[in-house]
Amino acid sequence: MKRPVLFHGLFFVLVSSLIGLFLLVTPTLMSQQIGPETFLPMVSASHVGESLQRPLLFKQAIFFEDFSNHTFLAAEAQAEIVFARMESSQEREHDRVIASEVQPVYPSLQIVGFGDFNFSATNETGSKSGFSEGQFVLHFASALSQKMSYFGELSFTARADAGTGTPFVPGFNPEVERAIIRFDQSDYFKVSLGRYHTPINWWNTAFHHGLWLQTTIGRPEMTRFGGQFIPVHFVGGLIEGTLPASGLNINYNLGLGNGRGSVISRSGDAGDNNNNRAGLINLFVKPDALFGLQAGGSVYKDKITLASGREFDEWIVAGHFVWQKEDPEVIAEVANINHADVVTSTSSNSLAYYIQIAYRFPWYEDVLKPYIRYEFIDIASADEVFKTVPGLKGIIAGVRYDISDFAALKGEYRTFDVPARRLSMVYSCNQVLHSKESTNMMNLMTLRRSWKSFLSAGSLLGALSGIAFAGDIAIVVHPDVPVENLSFAEVRKLLMGDRQFWNSDLRVTLLIRAPVARERDVVLKTIYQMTEAQFRQYWIAKVFRAETPVGPKIVYSDDMAAELVAQIPGSIAFVEASQIPKGVKVLKIDGHLPGEKGYPFH
């Protein structure tokens, strides 16, 4: 009975010895028989130590490495193949996830928040110096379908009388600033219902309640929230659109709704206080030949019924001129308001205007932007509607310092010549807060890959125009896009979001490379003429103004861009002219393809 046990024990020792001898000898034989020329396509032996820093799954795949006095070149090459396959699989999965996020989804809600905090030192009668909370503002934008969208704006304003009364007055006053539902038939015709900031001047519809978006701390007095000169809010319906008009790009707004309430600083939110609707017409141009210019005018008609019961017809005629660049920035507006007593026909005219000039210095990473504004308001002595509105002559001078891409510190000196108001100095810190969806939209994501090999199985560009010049950037679109050639101005309107439809049935989906990519740099420099920070602020403001429900979608490589363009109807992207696969359409620009003389994007 003991012999079998002894036999098995000896057999186990013998086998273990042979295995140990094999493990000691084999590495030396492998290192002698396999030279560098045997695995030239593979990774060299100098990378063996890198495996210790790779993921656990990779360590499991090459559990036989990390022998200090052995090389294992063949095993290391095999492990590199495993790792490459794993990384390729991970990249494909990442691209699939990103692609699913880029695909239009309905409904698609985006939320952006704004906040500001202030310090003021003033000799204004009745005012005190010190710190104060400004407004906390939430903006909602949701694409409900390809043609339907919703926009909302909710503000919370600190109250000076907080904690008083029975029951106690809350610390903040909530206000629904805007609530709009809109149907976009095409770029030429859009119709909406809701509560708006009245589109009868430029500032009122450009900046809304996000103080970070505007250069200055305060709004002009003629458009001040809570003020009485301009009817800030409008409840009703609006028809709007853009007509190309041979490059003039005529924009129009036609509105009908409730005008001022008995308290003329408030709109008729719960219904009009008389049986007369307010109407408005607003027209402005943004000519292709003068990129950055906007000029236009508006007419507004309403009947006002004061709390006393007296009625007045109100006519407002306004105009604006804006140069929307920062080197320099110029904003000028004027408005004349006529009030006529319905009974006596006695009329009066009150006038207001301002001009603001700013310039962003090209030093210190473009963070400094000084500005100056002159304001004037003249109230007719016989104007019964504006009898509590003071006249004004004043100057504001200040500087904006952009702490980061999404926060700014501003300092202002104000001197106004109005009753009981002479001097005020105000400092303010403004910031913008983003939801995750909004952050993705505004291109805050960084490049994930440190390397990527691009494979192009045949170039459509080559089939169309021969060999492209190195460095040309091609514009590619989905094959169903009914366009073969675009002018430079048309490309700009597409990328600026001013043109949002190819036709009435096909909305544009804009795909933009992530920061650092050369294609993105070319687009920002050539088309937008903006820095990264200006580009981000532009699209935040574009959505905030309810001009579009969504911003550009981010892609991380040319092959991803081309793949998504081939999948998403109406999509457009910029890619290297040498990296164009099959399945997309390359557009001519002013009749030229990439590689041809006169092509503008390099």
C-alpha positions in Angstrom: 0.0 0.0 0.0 3.0 2.3 0.6 4.7 1.7 -2.8 2.1 3.4 -4.9 2.3 6.5 -2.6 6.1 6.6 -2.8 5.9 6.0 -6.6 3.5 8.9 -7.1 5.6 11.1 -4.9 8.8 10.4 -6.9 6.9 11.0 -10.1 5.6 14.4 -8.9 9.1 15.5 -8.0 10.5 14.4 -11.4 7.8 16.2 -13.4 8.2 19.4 -11.3 12.0 19.3 -11.9 11.6 19.0 -15.6 9.1 21.9 -15.7 11.4 24.0 -13.6 14.4 23.3 -16.0 12.2 24.1 -19.0 11.2 27.5 -17.5 14.8 28.3 -16.8 16.2 27.4 -20.2 13.4 28.5 -22.6 13.6 32.3 -22.1 17.3 32.2 -23.0 16.6 30.1 -26.1 13.8 32.4 -27.2 15.9 35.5 -26.8 18.7 33.9 -28.8 16.6 32.6 -31.7 14.2 35.6 -32.2 16.0 38.7 -33.4 14.7 42.2 -33.9 14.1 41.6 -37.6 11.6 38.9 -36.7 9.1 41.3 -35.2 9.7 44.6 -36.9 6.0 45.3 -37.4 5.6 44.8 -33.6 6.4 47.0 -30.7 10.1 46.9 -29.5 11.3 45.4 -26.3 11.9 48.8 -24.7 8.2 49.1 -23.9 8.0 46.0 -21.7 8.1 48.2 -18.5 5.1 50.2 -19.7 2.9 47.2 -19.1 3.0 47.8 -15.4 1.1 51.0 -15.9 -1.6 49.5 -18.2 -5.1 48.5 -17.1 -5.7 45.3 -15.1 -7.2 43.6 -18.0 -4.0 44.1 -20.0 -1.9 42.7 -17.1 -4.1 39.6 -17.1 -3.5 39.2 -20.8 0.3 39.1 -20.3 0.6 37.6 -16.9 3.9 35.9 -17.9 5.9 39.2 -18.2 8.0 41.2 -15.6 11.0 38.9 -15.3 13.9 41.2 -14.5 16.6 39.1 -16.3 14.5 37.8 -19.2 13.3 39.5 -22.4 10.3 37.6 -23.8 10.2 39.7 -27.0 7.7 37.5 -28.8 5.4 37.4 -25.8 5.6 41.2 -25.5 4.8 41.7 -29.2 1.8 39.4 -28.8 0.7 41.4 -25.8 0.9 44.7 -27.7 -1.4 43.2 -30.3 -3.9 42.3 -27.6 -3.6 45.8 -26.1 -4.0 47.5 -29.5 -7.1 45.4 -30.2 -8.5 46.3 -26.8 -7.9 50.0 -27.3 -9.4 49.9 -30.7 -12.5 48.2 -29.3 -12.6 50.8 -26.5 -12.3 53.6 -29.1 -15.1 52.1 -31.2 -17.3 51.9 -28.2 -16.5 55.5 -27.2 -17.2 56.7 -30.8 -20.5 54.8 -30.7 -21.5 56.5 -27.4 -20.5 59.9 -28.8 -22.3 59.3 -32.0 -25.5 58.4 -30.1 -25.2 61.7 -28.2 -24.8 63.7 -31.5 -27.9 62.1 -33.1 -30.9 64.5 -32.7 -33.1 63.4 -29.8 -36.5 64.8 -28.9 -37.2 66.2 -26.5 -33.7 67.5 -25.8 -33.5 69.8 -22.7 -30.6 72.2 -22.1 -30.2 74.3 -19.0 -27.9 77.3 -18.5 -27.6 79.4 -15.3 -26.4 82.9 -14.8 -25.5 84.7 -11.5 -24.0 88.1 -10.5 -22.9 89.7 -7.2 -22.2 93.4 -6.8 -20.5 96.0 -4.7 -21.4 99.7 -5.0 -20.2 103.0 -3.5 -22.7 105.8 -4.3 -23.8 109.2 -3.2 -27.2 108.8 -4.7 -29.9 110.0 -2.3 -31.7 107.2 -0.6 -29.1 104.6 -1.7 -26.5 102.8 0.4 -23.1 101.5 -0.4 -22.1 97.9 0.1 -22.5 94.4 -1.3 -25.7 93.0 -2.9 -26.8 89.9 -4.6 -27.9 90.4 -8.2 -30.0 87.9 -10.0 -29.9 84.2 -10.4 -31.2 83.2 -13.8 -32.1 79.9 -15.3 -32.6 79.4 -19.0 -34.3 76.4 -20.5 -34.1 75.4 -24.2 -35.7 72.2 -25.5 -36.1 70.9 -29.0 -39.4 69.1 -29.0 -39.1 68.0 -32.6 -37.3 69.0 -35.8 -39.7 72.0 -36.0 -41.0 72.6 -32.5 -39.1 74.1 -29.6 -39.6 75.7 -26.2 -37.6 78.4 -24.5 -38.0 79.6 -21.0 -36.3 82.1 -18.6 -36.8 82.2 -14.9 -35.1 84.8 -12.6 -34.7 85.2 -8.9 -34.1 88.7 -7.6 -33.0 89.6 -4.1 -35.6 91.7 -2.2 -34.8 94.6 0.0 -37.9 94.1 2.1 -37.2 90.4 2.8 -38.6 89.1 6.1 -41.1 91.9 6.6 -44.9 91.7 6.6 -47.2 88.9 7.6 -46.6 86.4 6.2 -43.0 87.2 5.8 -41.8 88.5 2.4 -39.5 85.9 0.8 -35.8 86.7 0.2 -36.1 86.4 -3.5 -38.7 87.5 -6.0 -39.2 84.8 -8.7 -40.3 86.0 -12.2 -41.1 84.1 -15.4 -39.2 86.4 -17.8 -39.9 84.5 -21.0 -41.9 81.4 -21.9 -42.1 80.7 -25.6 -43.2 77.8 -27.8 -42.2 78.1 -31.4 -42.9 76.3 -34.7 -40.1 76.7 -37.3 -41.5 76.1 -40.8 -38.2 77.3 -42.4 -35.7 80.1 -42.1 -38.2 82.3 -43.8 -41.2 81.7 -41.5 -41.4 80.9 -37.8 -44.4 81.4 -35.5 -44.5 81.4 -31.7 -46.7 82.2 -28.7 -45.6 83.2 -25.3 -44.1 86.0 -23.1 -41.2 87.8 -24.8 -38.8 90.6 -24.3 -40.5 93.1 -26.7 -38.5 93.1 -30.0 -38.6 96.9 -30.6 -35.0 97.6 -29.9 -31.7 95.7 -30.0 -30.5 95.5 -26.4 -33.8 94.2 -25.1 -33.6 91.1 -27.2 -29.8 90.6 -27.3 -28.9 90.2 -23.6 -32.0 89.5 -21.6 -31.1 88.8 -17.9 -27.7 87.1 -18.4 -25.4 90.0 -17.3 -22.4 88.0 -18.1 -23.3 88.2 -21.8 -23.3 92.0 -22.0 -20.2 94.0 -21.8 -21.3 96.4 -19.1 -22.8 95.9 -15.6 -26.0 97.8 -16.1 -28.4 98.1 -19.0 -29.1 101.4 -20.6 -31.7 103.3 -18.6 -34.2 103.4 -21.5 -34.3 99.5 -21.5 -33.8 99.0 -17.8 -35.8 96.1 -16.3 -38.5 97.6 -14.1 -38.2 100.8 -16.0 -41.1 102.6 -17.8 -39.7 104.0 -21.0 -39.7 101.0 -23.2 -42.3 98.2 -22.7 -39.9 95.5 -21.7 -42.3 92.5 -21.9 -44.9 91.5 -24.5 -47.4 88.7 -24.2 -48.9 87.4 -27.4 -47.8 85.9 -30.7 -44.9 86.6 -33.0 -44.1 85.8 -36.6 -40.5 86.1 -37.7 -38.0 85.0 -40.3 -35.1 85.9 -42.5 -35.2 86.8 -46.3 -31.8 86.6 -48.1 -32.6 89.7 -50.3 -29.4 89.6 -52.4 -27.1 89.4 -49.4 -28.9 92.0 -47.2 -30.5 89.3 -45.0 -33.6 91.1 -44.0 -34.9 89.9 -40.7 -38.5 90.6 -39.7 -40.7 90.4 -36.6 -44.5 90.9 -36.6 -46.2 90.8 -33.2 -49.7 91.1 -31.8 -50.5 90.8 -28.1 -51.1 92.5 -24.8 -49.3 95.7 -24.3 -48.6 97.7 -21.1 -50.8 97.2 -18.0 -52.2 99.8 -15.7 -48.8 99.8 -14.1 -46.9 100.8 -17.3 -43.7 98.9 -16.3 -45.6 95.6 -16.4 -47.1 93.8 -19.4 -50.6 92.3 -19.4 -49.6 88.9 -18.2 -53.1 87.9 -16.9 -54.8 89.6 -19.9 -55.0 93.0 -21.5 -56.6 95.8 -19.4 -58.5 97.1 -22.3 -59.9 95.7 -25.5 -57.0 96.8 -27.7 -54.1 94.7 -28.7 -50.6 96.0 -29.1 -48.9 95.5 -32.4 -45.3 95.8 -33.6 -43.2 95.6 -36.7 -39.4 95.1 -36.5 -37.1 95.0 -39.5 -33.3 94.8 -39.6 -30.5 93.8 -42.0 -27.3 91.9 -41.5 -25.5 92.4 -44.9 -23.1 89.7 -46.1 -20.7 92.4 -47.3 -20.3 93.9 -43.8 -19.9 91.0 -41.5 -20.8 92.1 -38.0 -23.1 94.9 -38.9 -26.8 95.0 -37.9 -29.0 98.0 -38.5 -32.8 98.4 -38.4 -35.9 99.9 -36.9 -39.2 99.2 -35.4 -42.7 100.6 -34.9 -44.9 99.8 -31.9 -48.6 100.7 -31.4 -50.7 100.3 -28.2 -53.5 101.9 -26.2 -52.6 102.5 -22.5 -55.3 102.6 -19.8 -53.9 104.1 -16.6 -55.1 103.2 -13.1 -56.9 106.6 -13.1 -58.9 105.5 -16.1 -57.4 107.9 -18.6 -56.5 106.4 -22.0 -53.6 107.3 -24.3 -52.6 106.1 -27.7 -48.9 105.1 -27.7 -46.7 105.1 -30.8 -43.0 104.1 -30.5 -40.5 104.5 -33.4 -37.1 103.1 -32.7 -33.9 102.5 -34.6 -30.5 100.8 -33.9 -27.0 100.5 -35.4 -24.7 97.8 -34.0 -21.2 96.6 -35.0 -21.1 93.2 -33.3 -17.3 92.8 -33.1 -15.0 93.6 -30.2 -12.3 95.5 -32.0 -14.3 97.8 -31.7 -17.8 97.1 -30.4 -20.4 99.9 -31.2 -24.0 99.9 -30.1 -26.3 102.8 -30.7 -30.1 103.1 -30.3 -32.7 105.8 -30.3 -36.5 105.7 -29.6 -39.2 108.4 -29.8 -42.4 107.7 -27.9 -45.6 109.7 -28.7 -48.5 109.7 -26.2 -51.9 111.2 -27.3 -54.8 111.6 -25.0 -57.8 109.7 -26.5 -60.2 112.4 -25.2 -58.4 115.7 -25.7 -56.0 114.6 -28.6 -53.2 116.4 -26.7 -50.0 114.7 -27.6 -46.4 114.8 -26.4 -43.1 113.2 -27.6 -40.4 111.8 -25.3 -36.9 110.9 -26.7 -34.2 108.6 -25.5 -30.9 107.4 -27.0 -27.5 106.0 -26.1 -24.2 105.1 -27.7 -21.7 102.6 -26.3 -18.2 101.9 -27.6 -15.9 99.2 -26.3 -12.7 97.6 -27.4 -11.1 94.3 -26.4 -7.4 94.7 -26.0 -5.3 92.1 -27.9 -2.9 91.7 -24.9 -2.9 89.4 -21.9 -4.9 86.8 -23.7 -7.7 89.2 -24.7 -9.1 89.5 -21.2 -9.5 93.3 -20.9 -12.3 95.2 -22.5 -12.8 98.9 -21.5 -16.0 100.6 -22.5 -17.8 103.9 -22.3 -21.5 104.8 -22.8 -23.4 108.1 -23.1 -27.1 108.1 -22.4 -29.8 110.7 -22.8 -33.5 110.7 -21.9 -35.8 113.7 -22.5 -39.3 113.5 -21.0 -41.8 116.0 -22.3 -43.3 118.1 -19.5 -46.8 117.5 -20.8 -46.4 113.6 -21.0 -48.9 112.3 -18.4 -47.9 108.7 -19.0 -44.3 109.4 -18.1 -44.8 112.0 -15.4 -42.9 109.7 -12.9 -40.1 109.0 -15.4 -37.1 111.3 -14.9 -35.0 112.8 -17.6 -31.3 111.8 -17.8 -28.0 112.7 -19.1 -25.1 110.5 -18.1 -21.8 108.8 -18.8 -20.7 105.3 -17.8 -17.1 104.3 -18.1 -15.7 100.9 -17.1 -13.6 97.9 -17.8 -14.5 94.2 -18.1 -11.9 91.6 -17.0 -12.7 88.0 -18.1 -11.4 85.9 -15.3 -12.1 82.7 -17.3 -14.1 81.8 -20.3 -17.3 81.7 -18.2 -16.7 84.4 -15.5 -16.1 88.1 -15.6 -15.2 90.9 -13.2 -16.5 94.4 -14.2 -15.9 97.8 -12.7 -17.9 100.9 -13.6 -18.0 104.6 -12.8 -21.3 106.3 -13.4 -22.2 109.9 -13.4 -25.8 110.8 -14.1 -27.4 114.3 -14.2 -30.9 113.5 -12.9 -32.9 114.6 -9.9 -31.3 113.3 -6.6 -28.8 111.2 -8.5 -25.2 112.3 -9.2 -22.6 109.7 -8.8 -22.3 105.9 -8.5 -19.4 103.5 -8.7 -20.3 99.8 -9.1 -18.2 96.6 -9.2 -19.8 93.4 -10.3 -18.8 89.7 -10.7 -20.8 87.8 -13.3 -20.6 84.2 -14.1 -22.4 81.6 -16.1 -23.3 78.1 -14.9 -24.0 75.1 -17.1 -25.8 71.9 -17.0 -23.9 68.9 -18.4 -25.9 69.0 -21.7 -25.1 72.6 -22.2 -21.4 72.1 -21.4 -21.1 69.5 -24.1 -22.9 71.8 -26.5 -20.4 74.5 -25.9 -17.3 72.5 -26.6 -15.7 72.2 -23.2 -14.7 68.7 -23.8 -11.0 67.9 -24.4 -9.4 65.6 -26.9 -9.5 62.0 -25.6 -7.0 60.4 -27.9 -3.3 61.0 -28.0 -3.0 59.2 -31.3 -5.3 57.9 -34.0 -4.5 56.3 -37.3 -6.8 57.3 -40.1 -7.6 54.9 -42.9 -9.3 56.1 -46.0 -10.6 53.4 -48.4 -10.7 55.6 -51.4 -11.2 59.4 -51.5 -14.3 60.9 -52.9 -12.4 64.1 -53.2 -9.8 62.4 -55.4 -12.5 61.1 -57.7 -14.0 64.6 -58.0 -11.0 66.9 -58.3 -7.7 64.9 -58.3 -5.1 65.2 -55.6 -6.1 67.9 -53.0 -3.6 70.4 -51.8 -2.1 69.5 -48.4 -3.9 71.4 -45.7 -7.2 72.2 -47.5 -10.3 71.8 -45.3 -13.3 70.3 -47.1 -16.9 70.9 -46.3 -18.8 67.6 -46.3 -22.6 67.1 -46.0 -25.1 64.2 -46.0 -25.7 62.9 -49.5 -29.4 63.9 -49.3 -28.6 67.6 -48.8 -30.0 69.4 -51.9 -27.0 71.6 -52.4 -23.9 71.2 -54.6 -22.3 74.7 -54.3 -22.3 77.4 -51.6 -20.9 80.9 -51.5 -18.6 81.9 -48.7 -21.4 84.1 -47.2 -23.8 81.1 -47.2 -21.2 78.9 -45.4 -20.9 81.7 -42.8 -24.6 81.9 -42.3 -24.8 78.1 -41.8 -22.0 78.1 -39.2 -23.2 81.2 -37.4 -26.6 79.5 -37.0 -28.4 82.2 -39.1 -29.4 79.6 -41.6 -30.9 76.6 -39.9 -32.7 74.8 -42.7 -31.6 73.3 -46.1 -35.3 73.3 -47.0 -38.6 73.3 -45.1 -38.2 69.5 -44.4 -34.5 69.3 -43.6 -32.9 71.1 -40.6 -29.1 71.7 -40.5 -27.1 69.7 -38.0 -23.8 71.4 -37.4 -20.8 69.2 -36.5 -17.7 71.0 -35.1 -14.3 69.6 -34.2 -13.3 69.7 -30.5 -10.8 72.4 -29.4 -7.1 72.0 -30.5 -8.1 70.5 -33.9 -6.7 72.3 -36.9 -10.0 72.2 -38.6 -11.6 74.0 -35.7 -8.9 76.7 -35.8 -9.4 77.3 -39.5 -13.2 77.7 -39.0 -12.8 80.1 -36.1 -10.3 82.2 -37.8 -11.7 82.3 -41.3 -15.5 82.2 -40.7 -16.3 83.2 -37.2 -13.3 85.6 -36.8 -13.5 84.8 -33.0 -11.3 83.4 -30.3 -12.3 80.2 -28.5 -13.8 82.2 -25.6 -15.8 84.4 -28.0 -17.0 81.4 -29.9 -18.4 79.8 -26.7 -20.0 83.0 -25.6 -21.6 83.5 -29.0 -23.4 80.1 -28.9 -24.5 80.5 -25.3 -26.0 83.9 -26.3 -27.5 82.4 -29.5 -29.4 79.8 -27.5 -30.2 82.3 -24.7 -31.8 84.7 -27.2 -34.1 81.8 -28.4 -32.6 82.0 -31.9 -31.9 78.3 -31.9 -32.8 75.4 -29.6 -29.4 73.7 -29.9 -25.8 74.6 -30.6 -23.1 72.7 -32.6 -22.4 69.1 -31.9 -18.8 68.1 -31.0 -16.8 65.5 -32.9 -13.3 64.3 -32.0 -11.8 63.2 -35.3 -12.3 63.6 -39.0 -13.3 60.0 -39.5 -15.9 60.4 -36.8 -17.2 63.6 -38.4 -17.4 61.9 -41.8 -19.1 58.8 -40.4 -21.8 61.0 -38.6 -22.3 63.1 -41.7 -23.1 60.0 -43.6 -25.6 58.9 -41.0 -27.4 62.1 -40.0 -29.7 63.8 -42.5 -28.9 67.5 -43.0 -25.5 67.4 -41.2 -22.5 69.4 -42.2 -18.9 69.2 -41.1 -15.3 70.3 -41.8 -12.7 67.7 -42.4 -9.2 67.4 -43.8 -9.5 67.2 -47.6 -7.2 64.1 -47.6 -9.4 62.2 -45.1 -12.7 62.0 -46.9 -14.2 58.5 -47.1 -17.1 57.4 -49.3 -20.7 58.1 -48.3 -20.5 61.9 -48.0 -20.9 64.8 -50.4 -18.1 67.4 -50.8 -19.5 70.9 -51.5 -18.0 73.4 -53.8 -17.3 76.9 -52.3 -17.9 79.7 -54.8 -17.5 77.1 -57.5 -14.2 75.6 -56.3 -13.4 72.3 -54.7 -10.5 71.7 -52.3 -7.2 71.7 -54.1 -8.4 74.2 -56.8 -7.3 77.7 -57.1 -9.6 80.1 -55.2 -10.7 77.6 -52.6 -10.9 79.7 -49.3 -10.4 77.2 -46.5 -6.8 76.2 -45.8 
